[in-house]
Amino acid sequence: MMKKWWLTFVMMFLLLFTACGEKGQVMDGDGMFQTFMYTQISQDEAKEMMAKDDGHVIVDVRREDEYAEGHIPGAILIPNESIDVEPPVELPDFGQIILVYCRSGRRSKEAAQKLADMGYSQVYEFGGIIDWTGDIEKGDSEPNTDDKTMQDQEALPVTEEAENGGDEMGAAKLLYQGHASMRITTSEGKVIYVDPFAGEGYDVPADLILMTHGHFDHTQTDTIAAKNADCETITWVEALSGGQHQSFDLGYVKVEAVEAGYNKNHDAKECVGYILTFSNGVTLYLSGDTSTTPQMKELADRKLDYAFFCCDGVYNMDVSEAIECAKTVGAKHNIPYHMIPADKTNCFDQSVAESFEVPGRIIVKPGEELVLEASKD
């Protein structure tokens, strides 16, 4: 009887160990699953590791076209967007040394953490190829035929990885800080803060501060570390001066106040949205806190490039109404924001963002950048 019990125990243990191996998890001596973290290293350290014959693998997590333009010799391509919940087939060994890089360091950090979460125990992230001083080779990678991966790539925001290209084309860069807060840096280097409240990135001196209405989760200007001498502030008061929606041409950006409100929590006489037009002609619509407004039908004629729509469903319209508003406005790119009632520690909801199903949807998470590029069509 004892022998049969022991055999059953051993078989169950082996099955458990096998299942855990498939998921990239490792059980320690106390019967607890280990959680791994990636290690950030310098590029000099990465070069030293690459010189060793220890079975390491170099992983480039950029797009296929970026890889083809130039990559570190010997690197294999596993786009960040393709790293989901299943371990990549290219990385069968969870104990292998994995050296991860991208263009500037953002995607590589994200990919490295996802690999560590899967159970890879030796993941090292060393930044971007833009800082690489070693050899670079060109060549195409094997084509990716995964339909889901290609679909996800098309839906991704243009992030800081396109930063230099954006500058060359005179593009502004938008850092989404969370909730309704964002920092925009124009091609002229001017810094615009909108509805300061959530997130990080308030350390750059401000040239312009925009606020859509007077609620506390849109007016925390004390979070902005410094203001340049000629910094201007435009609130809903100036934007609705004389009872009319005003425009302000500052040279590097034109700011137009538009309708917002139209619900029990937000009076249209005390709330605005904004349309920003940058020096390269790119337009950005920020809905502010609102429900459907009569003016949205008129905005369709503007053929806007980017549009942010609030959708918390508590103090403003919900996702279904935001979807209809996005279809009415008809911007080329549509981004959900202000998905949760005011909470600095919880200012993004992935499920809400994914339910915002409209043409040209972009999901931008707090801390990510979006390059506001001119439409190519």
C-alpha distance (Angstrom), angle and dihedral (degrees) to the residues before:
residue distance angle dihedral
M1 . . .
M2 3.80 . .
K3 3.80 91.1 .
K4 3.82 91.5 52.1
W5 3.81 91.7 49.7
W6 3.78 91.8 49.8
L7 3.82 91.6 49.4
T8 3.80 90.6 51.6
F9 3.81 90.7 49.7
V10 3.81 92.4 51.0
M11 3.82 92.3 49.2
M12 3.81 91.9 49.8
F13 3.80 90.5 49.0
L14 3.78 92.1 50.8
L15 3.79 91.7 49.0
L16 3.77 90.7 50.0
F17 3.79 92.5 47.8
T18 3.81 91.5 49.0
A19 3.80 92.6 49.5
C20 3.78 91.3 48.4
G21 3.79 90.9 49.9
E22 3.79 90.7 55.9
K23 3.78 90.2 54.1
G24 3.79 93.2 46.5
Q25 3.78 94.3 -115.4
V26 3.79 124.2 135.7
M27 3.78 126.6 -152.4
D28 3.80 116.3 -143.5
G29 3.81 127.5 -146.1
D30 3.80 92.4 -84.3
G31 3.78 93.1 56.9
M32 3.83 93.3 -105.3
F33 3.76 125.6 130.5
Q34 3.79 113.2 -115.2
T35 3.80 120.9 -130.5
F36 3.78 114.5 -148.6
M37 3.79 130.4 -153.3
Y38 3.77 126.3 -160.0
T39 3.81 120.4 -115.4
Q40 3.78 121.1 -128.6
I41 3.80 113.4 -141.6
S42 3.78 136.8 175.3
Q43 3.77 121.9 -101.8
D44 3.81 90.4 -111.9
E45 3.80 88.6 56.2
A46 3.79 89.4 48.3
K47 3.82 90.5 53.0
E48 3.80 90.4 52.1
M49 3.79 90.6 51.1
M50 3.80 91.6 47.5
A51 3.81 89.9 54.8
K52 3.81 91.1 61.4
D53 3.78 123.8 89.1
D54 3.80 95.2 -134.4
G55 3.78 102.2 124.4
H56 3.80 94.3 -98.7
V57 3.78 122.5 159.7
I58 3.81 127.8 -146.4
V59 3.80 113.5 -142.7
D60 3.79 123.9 -160.8
V61 3.82 108.7 -161.2
R62 3.79 98.5 -173.1
R63 3.80 127.0 106.4
E64 3.79 121.5 -73.2
D65 3.81 93.8 -108.0
E66 3.82 91.1 51.8
Y67 3.78 90.9 49.5
A68 3.80 90.8 51.6
E69 3.80 91.6 52.3
G70 3.79 90.8 60.0
H71 3.79 138.6 -37.7
I72 3.79 140.6 172.8
P73 3.81 109.7 -81.4
G74 3.77 111.8 -95.7
A75 3.79 94.8 15.7
I76 3.78 117.7 139.0
L77 3.79 121.2 -144.0
I78 3.80 119.3 -118.5
P79 3.84 107.2 156.4
N80 3.78 114.0 -138.1
E81 3.79 89.4 -125.8
S82 3.81 90.6 60.3
I83 3.81 93.4 55.5
D84 3.77 102.8 92.3
V85 3.81 127.6 137.7
E86 3.79 100.5 -46.9
P87 3.82 119.8 75.7
P88 3.84 111.2 -106.4
V89 3.79 112.1 -101.6
E90 3.81 87.9 -132.3
L91 3.83 89.3 65.0
P92 3.81 107.6 53.6
D93 3.83 95.3 151.8
F94 3.81 113.2 76.9
G95 3.81 91.5 -168.9
Q96 3.80 95.9 51.1
I97 3.81 119.8 115.8
I98 3.82 106.6 -107.4
L99 3.82 119.6 -166.2
V100 3.81 111.2 -163.2
Y101 3.80 130.3 -165.4
C102 3.81 140.5 156.7
R103 3.79 132.9 175.7
S104 3.78 103.7 -67.5
G105 3.79 105.5 -4.0
R106 3.79 106.2 -94.0
R107 3.79 100.6 96.1
S108 3.81 92.2 40.1
K109 3.81 91.4 57.3
E110 3.78 90.8 49.4
A111 3.80 92.8 46.9
A112 3.81 92.9 45.3
Q113 3.78 91.6 53.8
K114 3.80 92.0 48.4
L115 3.80 90.3 52.1
A116 3.80 91.1 48.4
D117 3.80 89.8 49.6
M118 3.81 88.7 55.4
G119 3.79 90.4 56.8
Y120 3.80 104.2 -95.3
S121 3.79 101.7 148.9
Q122 3.82 103.0 -163.7
V123 3.79 107.8 46.8
Y124 3.81 117.1 150.5
E125 3.81 123.3 -173.4
F126 3.81 118.5 -159.6
G127 3.80 106.4 175.7
G128 3.78 130.8 -117.2
I129 3.77 138.1 -17.0
I130 3.82 89.7 -128.3
D131 3.82 86.3 77.3
W132 3.79 95.8 41.4
T133 3.81 114.9 121.3
G134 3.80 96.7 -179.1
D135 3.79 130.7 86.2
I136 3.80 121.3 -53.0
E137 3.77 126.7 -163.6
K138 3.78 130.8 -165.5
G139 3.76 129.9 -138.6
D140 3.78 144.2 112.8
S141 3.76 123.2 -86.2
E142 3.75 125.5 -135.1
P143 3.81 108.7 -74.6
N144 3.79 114.9 -100.6
T145 3.79 110.6 -128.9
D146 3.79 96.2 179.5
D147 3.81 103.2 122.6
K148 3.79 93.7 -160.3
T149 3.80 92.0 52.8
M150 3.79 92.7 50.5
Q151 3.80 91.2 47.8
D152 3.80 91.6 51.4
Q153 3.79 91.9 49.4
E154 3.78 91.6 55.7
A155 3.79 90.6 52.6
L156 3.80 95.8 50.3
P157 3.79 122.1 109.1
V158 3.76 119.9 -111.9
T159 3.78 98.0 -108.0
E160 3.76 138.3 -175.7
E161 3.78 88.9 -67.7
A162 3.82 86.8 81.5
E163 3.76 91.1 47.0
N164 3.79 99.6 119.1
G165 3.77 93.0 44.0
G166 3.77 88.8 49.9
D167 3.78 91.4 53.9
E168 3.78 91.8 50.7
M169 3.79 89.9 54.6
G170 3.79 93.2 45.8
A171 3.80 94.0 -109.3
A172 3.78 126.2 163.3
K173 3.81 119.1 -131.2
L174 3.79 122.2 -137.7
L175 3.81 121.3 -155.5
Y176 3.80 109.3 -160.3
Q177 3.79 106.3 -146.1
G178 3.79 96.8 -178.8
H179 3.81 138.4 -92.8
A180 3.84 103.6 28.5
S181 3.81 95.0 -34.0
M182 3.78 124.2 114.1
R183 3.78 141.7 156.9
I184 3.80 118.7 -143.6
T185 3.80 123.5 -165.5
T186 3.79 113.4 -164.2
S187 3.80 125.0 -146.4
E188 3.81 86.7 -102.6
G189 3.79 90.0 58.9
K190 3.80 95.1 -108.0
V191 3.80 114.7 147.0
I192 3.81 121.3 -139.8
Y193 3.80 123.7 -172.6
V194 3.80 119.5 -162.2
D195 3.81 123.2 -160.9
P196 3.83 95.9 -20.9
F197 3.81 112.7 -145.3
A198 3.79 117.5 99.4
G199 3.78 137.8 54.0
E200 3.78 133.4 1.7
G201 3.79 136.4 -65.0
Y202 3.80 100.4 84.6
D203 3.80 92.7 124.6
V204 3.82 96.5 94.3
P205 3.83 113.9 89.7
A206 3.80 113.1 -105.9
D207 3.80 127.0 -120.4
L208 3.80 95.1 177.5
I209 3.81 134.0 16.1
L210 3.80 120.1 -164.2
M211 3.79 124.8 -168.6
T212 3.78 124.2 -176.4
H213 3.83 99.3 -160.1
G214 3.77 143.5 -17.3
H215 3.81 104.1 -90.2
F216 3.80 114.5 122.8
D217 3.82 94.1 -116.4
H218 3.81 90.2 64.5
T219 3.79 103.3 39.5
Q220 3.80 109.5 55.3
T221 3.81 96.2 128.6
D222 3.80 90.8 157.4
T223 3.81 87.7 75.5
I224 3.83 88.9 69.1
A225 3.79 105.6 91.8
A226 3.81 97.8 -150.9
K227 3.77 143.2 -4.1
N228 3.79 126.4 -145.4
A229 3.78 116.8 -117.3
D230 3.80 93.6 -102.7
C231 3.82 95.3 41.5
E232 3.79 113.4 146.2
T233 3.80 127.6 -154.5
I234 3.80 121.9 -154.2
T235 3.78 116.4 -172.7
W236 3.78 131.9 173.9
V237 3.82 86.9 -89.1
E238 3.81 94.8 62.3
A239 3.80 91.0 35.7
L240 3.83 90.6 57.3
S241 3.79 97.3 38.6
G242 3.80 111.8 155.8
G243 3.78 90.2 8.0
Q244 3.81 91.1 -72.3
H245 3.78 130.7 108.5
Q246 3.79 106.2 -107.0
S247 3.82 134.8 -149.8
F248 3.79 126.9 -144.8
D249 3.81 122.2 -163.4
L250 3.80 108.5 -160.4
G251 3.78 97.1 169.7
Y252 3.79 97.3 -117.9
V253 3.82 90.6 52.5
K254 3.78 138.6 10.6
V255 3.80 113.7 -140.4
E256 3.80 119.1 -157.6
A257 3.78 121.6 -175.4
V258 3.81 114.2 -140.1
E259 3.79 135.5 -178.2
A260 3.79 121.4 -68.0
G261 3.77 136.3 158.4
Y262 3.81 119.1 47.3
N263 3.80 95.0 154.1
K264 3.80 136.3 90.6
N265 3.79 92.2 -97.0
H266 3.79 98.4 47.4
D267 3.78 125.5 45.7
A268 3.80 112.8 -148.9
K269 3.83 87.9 -139.0
E270 3.80 90.5 61.5
C271 3.81 103.0 35.3
V272 3.78 135.7 65.6
G273 3.75 141.0 178.6
Y274 3.79 121.6 -148.9
I275 3.78 138.9 -133.2
L276 3.79 112.5 -157.1
T277 3.80 119.9 -162.4
F278 3.79 114.2 -166.2
S279 3.79 127.8 -152.8
N280 3.82 92.1 -96.2
G281 3.82 90.6 55.3
V282 3.82 96.8 -105.8
T283 3.80 112.7 144.5
L284 3.79 128.4 -148.3
Y285 3.81 124.5 -169.3
L286 3.80 120.2 -158.9
S287 3.78 111.5 -169.5
G288 3.80 96.4 -158.8
D289 3.80 116.9 -158.5
T290 3.77 104.0 -31.8
S291 3.74 153.5 121.5
T292 3.81 123.0 -136.5
T293 3.80 111.8 -40.5
P294 3.82 128.2 -158.9
Q295 3.81 89.9 -125.3
M296 3.79 93.9 62.7
K297 3.80 91.2 82.6
E298 3.81 89.1 57.6
L299 3.78 92.0 50.1
A300 3.80 90.0 65.8
D301 3.80 88.5 73.8
R302 3.80 89.7 59.6
K303 3.83 93.0 66.7
L304 3.78 90.3 -144.1
D305 3.80 120.7 -154.8
Y306 3.82 101.0 -146.6
A307 3.80 131.9 16.6
F308 3.81 131.7 -176.5
F309 3.82 117.6 -157.3
C310 3.80 125.7 -166.3
C311 3.81 114.4 -135.6
D312 3.82 112.7 167.6
G313 3.82 93.2 132.9
V314 3.81 91.8 -146.0
Y315 3.77 109.2 69.2
N316 3.80 94.4 10.5
M317 3.77 140.4 20.7
D318 3.77 119.2 -48.1
V319 3.79 127.1 -122.6
S320 3.80 95.7 -88.0
E321 3.80 91.5 54.3
A322 3.80 91.2 43.5
I323 3.80 89.0 54.0
E324 3.80 90.8 54.9
C325 3.82 90.3 47.1
A326 3.80 90.7 51.2
K327 3.79 90.8 50.8
T328 3.80 89.8 49.5
V329 3.80 94.8 49.4
G330 3.80 91.5 43.3
A331 3.81 99.8 -158.1
K332 3.79 118.0 174.1
H333 3.82 92.8 -121.4
N334 3.81 123.5 30.7
I335 3.79 124.5 -165.1
P336 3.82 128.5 -174.1
Y337 3.81 118.1 -138.7
H338 3.82 140.2 156.9
M339 3.81 87.8 48.2
I340 3.80 97.2 156.5
P341 3.82 132.4 42.6
A342 3.81 111.7 -97.6
D343 3.79 111.5 -55.1
K344 3.80 121.9 140.0
T345 3.78 92.3 -160.2
N346 3.80 95.1 49.7
C347 3.77 110.5 33.8
F348 3.81 103.2 143.4
D349 3.80 134.7 56.1
Q350 3.80 116.2 -165.8
S351 3.81 93.5 -166.3
V352 3.80 91.8 53.7
A353 3.80 90.8 46.8
E354 3.80 92.0 51.3
S355 3.79 92.2 48.3
F356 3.82 89.0 58.2
E357 3.80 90.9 93.7
V358 3.79 108.7 178.6
P359 3.81 135.3 131.3
G360 3.79 112.9 -81.5
R361 3.79 94.2 15.8
I362 3.78 117.5 174.7
I363 3.79 121.7 -172.3
V364 3.79 112.4 -152.4
K365 3.80 118.8 -175.7
P366 3.80 125.1 -152.9
G367 3.78 109.5 -79.8
E368 3.81 94.4 26.4
E369 3.79 124.4 115.3
L370 3.78 128.5 -136.7
V371 3.79 120.9 -158.3
L372 3.79 107.7 -142.1
E373 3.78 98.6 -139.8
A374 3.78 127.4 179.8
S375 3.80 114.7 -103.6
K376 3.79 113.0 -97.7
D377 3.78 96.0 -148.6
